Amino acid sequence: MSATATDPNIKHLKQAREQIAKGDLKNAALTLNKANAKWPQDPRVFMLGGLLAEKSGNIKGAFEALRKAVSLSPDWGPGLLELALLLARQNQFQEAVETAEKVAALEPKNLQVLAGVVDIAHRAGHTEMAVRHLRRGLELVPGDVMLRRLLARDLSEQGHHEDSLAMWAALIAENPADTQSLVGRVQACLAAGKPADAQPDTTALLALAPQDAVYQYYDQLARGETPAQQPSELTQPLFDNMAEFYDLHMVRSLKYQLPKQVAEKITARYPDKKLNVLDLGCGTGLLGVCLGRLDGFLIGVDVSTKMVEQAARHNVYDRFHTVNLHDALRETPGGLYQAITALDVFIYAGDLTEAIPNAYRVLADDGMLVFSCETASETGPDLVLLPTGRYAHKRSHVEALCKAAGFDTVDIEETVLRHESHQPVNGFVVTAHKPA
């Protein structure tokens, strides 16, 4: 007997899934309606209905449909997994983790479930959970390269550097041209505070791709040098992966208040909001949300397409440019903006010897530049690359750059930029004024 004869819905369900994947949401809804008419209590229909609702932007409807699927079949793995993934995508991590653990217990040998559970653990920042399930995965598929790479990265993040380096060494021994594993071991060496140990790997990477900006960056680090800036090829995927949960993570978890504080500073000076603003490193648009609509234009610049997509949803920015801020400043005509902001972005941009003079040029007379930096020791170099992978700047050096560029007043306020691992990250906010 055929599967279609025993399961009259399977044809409609397969068709609806394909339509959802293609973005043909209208016809997918029609197909699911046909399936629901055949079997009104089929949990699979509600599960796909949840995926359809989420893709159309109806998050409330997605939760309702997926919770209905779970209520109809409480121990059905696929329905529970999709609910857990939706919870994670919506930053509801506690319930997401609890639901994921339930699915993992129900279907301990299902590799698709394993992948989803590990993804949820990573989204939730629950590295211990990810490690535990990755080890379980390697019991199911010993030697799996992807699982071993993920486990090696997570072990490094947990501070288990020797275990991580041993795993990377084994992967590279099996395939010396495995660039992902070579980069992984470089990152593990840096995290372990052993940059010189990464030199053989950066040399091997550059032999494979001499012009690769990321390999060049890591090679400088391995040689004890401080690169002038991070390549966008490194930062873009980092922020693309963070885009969906960035707002909640930064504001709630890291207590990030700079956009609100800087928006208040700008509107205090321009209460009628008649100004043009260039938001460098706009991310998901937190500054724009705090500023609201302007009687002028608000332009966002960010290397991450995913971040820009999130920022566009707020409907306050007039235009976006997906380029790094150095290129954006270099290519922007002079005198266009009353305010330029760069909040929590110079920590990735590095050397500011060109950025600050270019910002001065781009500002209109009487304009203001507002930016933040993490604090480097006054007794050390002007620019420091921290173990976190972010740059810290010496306050006196930044002030000197602003004065040299032509700013007539430079106010510097020391502050806590955000919290990480429950510890404050110290920095300073610069407000530089261009003469009228």
Secondary structure as UniProt FT lines:
FT   HELIX           3..6
FT   TURN            8..9
FT   HELIX           10..22
FT   HELIX           25..38
FT   TURN            40..41
FT   HELIX           43..55
FT   TURN            56..57
FT   HELIX           59..72
FT   TURN            74..75
FT   HELIX           77..89
FT   TURN            90..91
FT   HELIX           93..106
FT   TURN            108..109
FT   HELIX           111..123
FT   TURN            124..125
FT   HELIX           127..140
FT   TURN            142..143
FT   HELIX           145..157
FT   TURN            158..159
FT   HELIX           161..174
FT   TURN            176..177
FT   HELIX           179..191
FT   TURN            192..193
FT   HELIX           195..198
FT   HELIX           199..208
FT   TURN            210..211
FT   HELIX           213..222
FT   TURN            223..224
FT   HELIX           232..242
FT   HELIX           243..245
FT   HELIX           246..248
FT   HELIX           249..253
FT   HELIX           258..269
FT   TURN            271..272
FT   STRAND          277..280
FT   TURN            283..285
FT   HELIX           286..291
FT   STRAND          298..301
FT   HELIX           305..312
FT   TURN            313..314
FT   STRAND          319..321
FT   HELIX           325..331
FT   TURN            334..335
FT   STRAND          337..342
FT   HELIX           346..349
FT   TURN            353..354
FT   HELIX           355..362
FT   STRAND          363..376
FT   TURN            378..379
FT   STRAND          383..385
FT   TURN            387..388
FT   STRAND          391..394
FT   HELIX           395..405
FT   STRAND          409..420
FT   TURN            421..422
FT   STRAND          423..433
//
